[in-house]
Amino acid sequence: MILMERWGGDRLLNSLDSPAAFDAVLSEMPSSVADVVCADLLLGDVLNGSFHQYFHNSFGITITRAIEAMHKLDLSEHADAAGVALAVFGPDFPRDRQRRMDQMDELPETAFDAATDQFYAAEDRHPTSMNDTLQAEASRLLSESERLT
C-alpha cells in the first residue's frame, strides 16, 4: 500500500511485535493515514484467513485502531465484527504478540469463527467492499498530501 510506504514502510512492519515501537511509528503518521493502514492490515489477514490468523500474526496489534478507523469510514458492521473478535480476549487485550499467541493457545480453535463469519457477512452487505472504501480513502489522502507539498 502506497500510504504505508510513504508513512512508515518497513519501520512500521518492523515495529509490529513491539507495542512501544508500534505506537511511536503510528504517532509519526497523520491520524487518518494510520487509520487506513491499520484497517487495511486487518482486512488483508481476515480475508486471507480469519480473525484467528490476524491475531496470531503481528498485525493483531492494530485491532483497536482498525476498529476506530472502520467506524470513521462507515464500516460499522465490519467494526462490530472486529469488536466481537477482540472481546474473545476479555478486558485485557495482549498487544504483545507472544503474550497474545500464548493466550490464543488456551482458546478453542473455533473462538474467532463467529466474528469471522460476522465480518464476511458485513463485507457482503456493504454497498462497496471494505477494500474499495480503503482504497478511495487512501487515494484521497495521497491527493491531499500532494497538494500540500
Secondary structure, DSSP 8 states (H G I E B T S, - for coil): -HHHHHTTHHHHHHHTT-HHHHHHHHHTS-HHHHHHHHHHHHHHHHHHT-HHHHHHSGGGGGHHHHHHHHHHTT-HHHHHHHHHHHHTT-SS---SHHHHHHHHHTS-TTTTHHHHHHHHHHHHHSSS-HHHHHHHHHHHHHHHHHHH-
